[in-house]
Amino acid sequence: MVSERLSEEQLVLAADELAAQVAADPRCARLTDVLVARGGSTVRHHSSGPAVPRDLFSVTKTVLALMVGVAAGDRLVGTHVDVAHFLPELAGPGVARRTVAHLLTMRRGAQTGGRYDLDEVAVHGGSWAARFAEAPEVEEPGTRFRYDNGASQLLAEVLHRVTGDLAAYAERRLFEPLGITDWCWLRDPTGTPSGPGHLALTAPDLARFGTLLCDDGRWQGVPLVNPSWVRAMRTPTSPGGPPEGRPYGMGLWIEDEEVCFGAGWAGQLLLCRPDDGLVVVAQSDPGFDYGPPARDAMPPDCRAPLDLVREHLLEGFPESSSARGC
């Protein structure tokens, strides 16, 4: 669906209306930032809290997919190589016959719930990747999409091994070139950065990643990620499914032929429209703690800002399943 482009003045008004509705809606009480940019320039940034890095939750997967592209360009990893080649000691059912591409596209075909849910794995101690590698096979790899935090952690483990330190590699190859200096990245007990979530960035810095995605991997004219890789991230690899109910590419949900987005729990959002360089960022402070038990301060009926973005900036789109909660 092609949506009508807003003029600069209309975009400012729409961004202000979006921020005003967020501020007035108690279901959005934990949202801290709404930022709208176009062509690499900030149009509006409404913030209700201090300018600190905030947990991206599953938007971390978008950054992780970009890092796979960087590593592939450096010939450190190949998408059609078996994961067991990189992690030979983790040859469990959740790894065997799985390729890097299966992890990127969330078509690993392994169990994702119960003891293999991220909240359970994160408090058990030891290597998160090792626990996810034990997940039983539920279908042939590559068969269908299944939202899979374990796949993202295994992917982070692969990158951590081939780069020597995933976080340091990301800092050198992406964060520093983008001008990002204020960030943190949670690691598992063995020192591997978390793949499913828990990279923390400020809203303006997250918007830089949106501009990178819009401009085919270039930042201020300098190529940081192979353009074909970024275009592949923005291309559907499956019809997708829950939680966003949209087709899935690699680290990105595909809204339509124009718009893609990364989305995380509690309303984290990085939305991009490459055609005109539109980038929308939303962040929240959910007060999350793994515990155990895991706990947070989110309103029980929280509303995802993605649906408000659709209403104010991408008119005509139906609400996704995210409207039912964050």
C-alpha positions in Angstrom: 0.0 0.0 0.0 1.4 3.4 -1.0 0.8 6.0 1.6 0.7 9.7 0.9 3.9 11.6 1.7 3.6 14.4 4.3 5.2 17.7 3.7 7.8 18.9 6.2 5.2 21.0 8.0 2.6 18.2 8.0 5.2 15.8 9.3 6.0 18.2 12.2 2.3 18.5 13.1 1.8 14.7 12.8 4.8 14.0 15.0 3.5 16.5 17.6 0.1 14.9 17.5 1.6 11.5 17.9 3.6 12.6 20.9 0.6 14.4 22.5 -1.5 11.3 22.2 1.2 9.1 23.7 1.6 11.6 26.6 -2.2 11.6 27.2 -2.8 7.9 27.1 -2.2 6.0 30.4 -1.6 2.8 28.4 1.6 4.5 27.1 2.7 5.7 30.6 6.1 4.1 30.4 7.1 5.5 27.0 10.0 8.0 27.3 10.9 8.9 23.7 9.2 9.5 20.4 11.5 10.6 17.7 10.7 11.3 14.0 13.5 12.0 11.5 13.7 12.2 7.7 16.7 12.2 5.5 19.0 11.9 8.4 17.7 15.0 10.2 15.5 15.0 13.3 12.1 16.5 12.7 10.9 16.1 16.3 12.1 14.4 19.4 9.7 14.4 22.4 11.3 13.0 25.5 9.9 12.7 29.0 13.0 11.3 30.7 16.8 11.7 30.8 18.8 11.2 27.7 20.2 7.8 28.6 20.7 4.5 26.7 17.6 2.4 27.0 17.1 -1.3 26.5 16.0 -2.0 22.9 14.8 -5.4 23.8 14.1 -7.2 20.5 15.1 -4.3 18.3 18.6 -5.6 19.3 17.9 -8.3 16.7 17.9 -5.6 14.0 21.3 -4.5 15.0 22.5 -8.1 15.3 21.4 -8.8 11.7 23.3 -5.7 10.5 26.4 -7.1 12.3 26.0 -10.4 10.5 26.1 -8.4 7.3 29.3 -6.7 8.4 30.9 -10.0 9.4 29.9 -11.6 6.1 31.5 -8.7 4.3 34.7 -9.3 6.3 34.5 -13.0 5.3 34.1 -14.1 8.9 30.8 -15.9 8.4 28.6 -17.3 5.6 24.8 -17.5 5.8 24.7 -21.1 4.3 27.3 -22.5 6.7 26.1 -24.9 9.3 26.0 -23.4 12.8 27.8 -26.5 14.2 30.8 -25.5 12.1 31.2 -22.4 14.4 29.9 -24.0 17.6 31.1 -27.7 17.4 30.6 -28.3 21.1 27.0 -27.3 20.9 25.8 -29.9 18.5 22.4 -30.4 20.1 19.1 -30.8 18.3 18.5 -27.0 18.3 21.8 -26.6 16.3 22.2 -29.7 14.2 21.5 -29.1 10.4 20.8 -25.5 11.1 22.5 -22.8 9.1 23.2 -19.1 9.9 20.4 -18.3 7.4 17.9 -20.4 9.5 18.8 -18.4 12.5 18.6 -15.0 10.8 15.2 -15.8 9.3 13.8 -17.5 12.4 13.2 -20.8 10.7 15.3 -22.9 13.0 12.4 -25.4 13.7 13.2 -25.8 17.4 11.1 -25.5 20.5 10.9 -22.0 21.9 8.7 -22.1 25.0 8.9 -23.6 28.5 12.5 -24.1 29.6 13.7 -22.6 26.3 11.9 -19.3 26.8 14.3 -16.4 27.1 13.2 -15.4 30.7 13.9 -19.0 31.8 17.2 -19.3 30.1 18.5 -16.0 31.3 18.3 -17.0 35.0 19.6 -20.5 34.8 23.3 -19.6 34.7 25.9 -20.6 32.3 25.9 -20.2 28.5 22.6 -19.1 27.1 23.5 -20.5 23.7 24.3 -23.9 25.2 20.8 -24.0 26.7 19.1 -22.9 23.5 21.1 -25.5 21.5 19.4 -28.2 23.6 15.9 -27.2 22.4 14.2 -30.2 20.7 13.4 -30.1 17.0 9.7 -29.5 16.3 10.0 -29.4 12.5 12.5 -29.5 9.7 14.8 -26.4 9.6 13.6 -23.9 7.1 10.0 -25.1 7.1 8.3 -22.1 8.6 8.7 -19.0 10.7 8.7 -19.3 14.5 9.6 -16.3 16.7 12.8 -17.6 18.2 14.9 -15.8 20.8 17.2 -18.8 20.9 18.1 -18.4 17.3 19.2 -14.8 18.0 21.4 -15.9 20.9 23.0 -18.7 18.9 23.7 -16.1 16.2 25.3 -13.8 18.8 27.4 -16.7 19.9 28.6 -17.4 16.4 29.5 -13.7 15.9 31.2 -13.6 19.3 33.4 -16.5 18.3 34.4 -15.4 14.8 35.1 -11.7 15.8 36.8 -12.3 19.2 34.3 -10.1 20.9 31.0 -9.2 19.4 30.5 -5.9 21.3 34.0 -4.7 20.6 33.6 -5.6 16.9 30.2 -3.8 16.8 31.8 -0.7 18.4 34.7 -0.6 15.9 32.7 -1.4 12.8 29.4 0.3 13.4 29.0 2.3 16.6 32.1 4.5 16.2 31.5 5.2 12.5 27.9 6.2 13.3 29.2 8.5 16.1 27.7 6.4 18.9 29.7 6.5 22.1 27.0 6.1 24.8 25.8 2.5 24.8 25.9 -0.8 26.8 25.2 -4.4 26.0 24.2 -7.1 28.5 26.3 -10.2 28.4 25.4 -13.8 29.4 27.4 -15.4 32.3 30.0 -16.5 29.8 30.6 -13.0 28.4 28.6 -13.4 25.1 26.5 -10.3 24.4 22.7 -11.0 24.4 21.4 -11.6 20.9 17.6 -11.5 21.6 17.7 -8.1 23.4 19.4 -5.9 26.0 21.5 -3.7 23.8 20.9 -0.2 25.1 21.1 3.0 23.0 19.7 6.5 23.2 16.8 7.4 20.9 18.9 9.7 18.6 21.5 6.9 18.3 18.9 4.3 17.4 17.6 6.7 14.7 21.1 6.6 13.2 20.6 2.9 12.6 17.3 3.7 10.9 19.0 6.1 8.5 21.6 3.4 7.8 18.8 1.0 6.9 17.1 3.6 4.7 20.3 4.5 2.9 21.3 0.9 2.0 24.0 0.6 4.6 25.6 4.0 4.0 26.2 6.6 6.6 26.8 10.1 5.3 27.8 8.6 2.0 30.3 6.1 3.6 29.3 2.4 3.1 29.3 0.5 6.4 27.2 -2.5 5.4 26.9 -4.1 2.0 23.9 -2.6 0.2 22.7 -6.0 -1.0 22.7 -7.2 2.6 20.5 -4.3 3.8 18.1 -4.8 1.0 17.9 -8.5 1.8 17.1 -7.6 5.5 14.2 -5.5 4.1 12.9 -8.3 1.9 10.4 -10.9 3.2 11.8 -14.4 3.8 8.5 -15.8 5.1 4.9 -14.7 5.9 6.0 -14.3 9.5 3.6 -14.6 12.3 3.2 -13.5 16.0 3.9 -11.2 17.7 3.7 -8.6 14.9 1.6 -10.5 12.3 3.7 -9.2 9.4 6.1 -10.9 7.0 9.7 -11.3 8.3 13.0 -10.5 6.5 16.2 -10.7 8.5 16.0 -8.8 11.8 13.1 -6.7 10.4 9.3 -7.0 10.0 8.0 -5.9 6.6 5.0 -3.6 6.9 4.5 -3.4 3.1 6.7 -2.7 0.0 7.7 0.6 1.5 8.0 0.3 5.2 9.9 -2.1 7.5 10.5 -2.0 11.3 12.2 -3.6 14.3 10.0 -4.0 17.3 10.7 -4.9 20.9 8.7 -5.6 24.1 7.3 -2.6 26.0 6.9 -0.5 22.8 10.5 -0.3 21.5 10.4 0.6 17.9 12.6 1.4 14.9 10.6 2.1 11.8 12.1 2.9 8.4 10.7 4.0 5.0 13.7 4.0 2.6 11.9 5.8 -0.2 11.9 9.1 1.6 14.2 8.4 4.5 11.5 8.5 7.2 12.6 7.0 10.5 10.5 6.7 13.6 11.9 5.7 17.0 9.9 4.9 20.2 11.5 3.9 23.5 10.2 3.1 27.0 11.5 2.4 30.5 9.5 -0.7 31.5 11.3 -1.2 34.8 12.2 -4.8 33.8 14.0 -7.2 36.1 14.7 -10.8 35.3 14.3 -11.7 39.0 13.5 -14.5 39.3 10.6 -14.1 39.0 10.7 -11.7 36.0 8.9 -8.4 36.8 8.2 -5.0 35.3 6.2 -1.8 35.7 4.3 -1.9 32.4 0.5 -1.0 32.5 -1.5 -4.2 32.1 -3.3 -2.8 29.1 -0.2 -1.1 27.5 -0.6 0.1 23.9 2.2 -0.4 21.4 3.2 2.9 19.8 3.5 1.2 16.5 -0.3 1.4 16.0 -0.2 5.1 16.9 2.6 5.6 14.3 0.4 3.9 11.7 -2.5 6.2 12.6 -0.6 9.4 12.5 2.3 8.8 10.0 1.3 5.8 7.9 -2.4 6.3 7.3 -4.5 3.5 6.1 -2.7 0.5 7.6 -4.6 -2.1 9.7 -3.7 -2.6 13.3 -1.4 -5.6 14.0 -1.5 -8.0 16.8 0.7 -5.6 18.8 -2.4 -3.5 19.4 -3.4 -6.1 22.0 -0.4 -5.3 24.1 3.3 -4.4 24.1 
